[in-house]
Amino acid sequence: MDEQEDIQRWTAKRRTALVLSILKGETSVHEAARKHGLTVAEVESWMERGLGAMENQLRSRPREEDEQKDERIRQLERKIGQMALDMDILKEAARPYRPTVGRTSDE
């Protein structure tokens, strides 16, 4: 990696160029990450966001950014609700195995 590349920031334009080079098969996610001192997770995140934006733009009726955020919030709320339900089920299942405070074995 040359010194000039260290100084440059990863602007949206640079991230787009990198994602496009991966999509075109010019490089792989791992090669791009290694070459530019990025993590694979960073590059994969950029790709996911870019593809998501592209999918939205190719819709016959693209969703607005606020609509996308609202949908993501609804998805996360559903996920949290499911996780809370799972925790309640696990607590109930573990109840017979938890020690009871104040009880003796003679009771």
C-alpha positions as CSV (number, residue, x, y, z in Angstrom):
1,M,0.0,0.0,0.0
2,D,1.5,3.3,-1.0
3,E,1.6,6.4,1.3
4,Q,-0.9,8.4,-0.8
5,E,-3.5,5.6,-0.4
6,D,-3.1,5.7,3.4
7,I,-4.1,9.4,3.4
8,Q,-7.1,9.1,1.1
9,R,-10.5,8.7,2.8
10,W,-13.0,6.0,1.7
11,T,-15.5,8.3,0.1
12,A,-18.7,6.9,-1.3
13,K,-17.1,7.2,-4.8
14,R,-14.1,5.1,-3.8
15,R,-16.3,2.5,-2.0
16,T,-18.5,2.3,-5.1
17,A,-15.5,1.8,-7.4
18,L,-14.2,-1.0,-5.1
19,V,-17.6,-2.7,-5.0
20,L,-18.0,-2.5,-8.8
21,S,-14.6,-4.0,-9.3
22,I,-15.6,-6.9,-7.1
23,L,-18.9,-7.3,-8.9
24,K,-17.1,-7.3,-12.3
25,G,-14.8,-10.0,-11.1
26,E,-11.7,-7.9,-11.3
27,T,-10.9,-8.7,-7.7
28,S,-12.3,-10.6,-4.8
29,V,-13.6,-9.4,-1.4
30,H,-10.6,-10.9,0.3
31,E,-8.1,-9.5,-2.2
32,A,-9.6,-6.0,-2.0
33,A,-9.6,-6.0,1.8
34,R,-6.0,-7.2,2.0
35,K,-4.8,-4.7,-0.7
36,H,-6.5,-1.7,0.9
37,G,-6.0,-2.6,4.6
38,L,-9.7,-3.1,5.2
39,T,-11.5,-5.9,6.9
40,V,-13.5,-8.4,4.9
41,A,-16.5,-7.4,7.0
42,E,-16.2,-3.8,6.0
43,V,-16.0,-4.7,2.3
44,E,-18.9,-7.1,2.6
45,S,-21.0,-4.4,4.4
46,W,-20.3,-2.0,1.5
47,M,-21.4,-4.6,-1.0
48,E,-24.6,-5.4,1.0
49,R,-25.5,-1.8,1.3
50,G,-24.8,-1.1,-2.4
51,L,-26.8,-4.1,-3.6
52,G,-29.7,-3.1,-1.3
53,A,-29.7,0.4,-2.7
54,M,-29.5,-0.9,-6.2
55,E,-32.4,-3.2,-5.6
56,N,-34.5,-0.3,-4.3
57,Q,-33.6,1.9,-7.3
58,L,-34.6,-0.9,-9.7
59,R,-38.1,-1.2,-8.2
60,S,-40.9,0.1,-10.3
61,R,-41.8,2.3,-7.3
62,P,-38.6,2.9,-5.3
63,R,-39.0,3.3,-1.5
64,E,-38.0,6.5,0.1
65,E,-35.1,6.4,2.6
66,D,-37.5,7.0,5.6
67,E,-39.7,4.1,4.4
68,Q,-36.6,1.9,4.3
69,K,-35.6,2.9,7.8
70,D,-39.1,2.3,9.1
71,E,-39.2,-1.1,7.5
72,R,-35.8,-1.9,9.1
73,I,-37.1,-0.8,12.5
74,R,-40.2,-3.0,12.1
75,Q,-37.9,-6.0,11.2
76,L,-35.7,-5.3,14.3
77,E,-38.8,-4.9,16.5
78,R,-40.1,-8.3,15.3
79,K,-36.7,-9.8,16.0
80,I,-36.6,-8.4,19.5
81,G,-40.1,-9.7,20.2
82,Q,-39.1,-13.2,19.1
83,M,-35.9,-13.1,21.2
84,A,-38.0,-11.9,24.3
85,L,-40.4,-14.8,23.7
86,D,-37.5,-17.2,23.3
87,M,-36.0,-16.0,26.7
88,D,-39.4,-16.4,28.4
89,I,-39.6,-20.0,27.1
90,L,-36.1,-20.8,28.3
91,K,-36.7,-19.3,31.7
92,E,-39.9,-21.3,32.1
93,A,-38.1,-24.5,31.0
94,A,-35.2,-23.8,33.4
95,R,-37.6,-23.1,36.4
96,P,-37.5,-26.7,37.8
97,Y,-33.7,-26.7,37.8
98,R,-33.2,-23.3,39.6
99,P,-32.6,-23.4,43.4
100,T,-35.3,-21.8,45.5
101,V,-34.1,-19.3,48.1
102,G,-35.2,-20.0,51.6
103,R,-36.3,-23.6,51.1
104,T,-34.6,-26.6,52.7
105,S,-34.5,-30.1,51.4
106,D,-37.0,-31.2,54.2
107,E,-39.8,-29.0,52.9
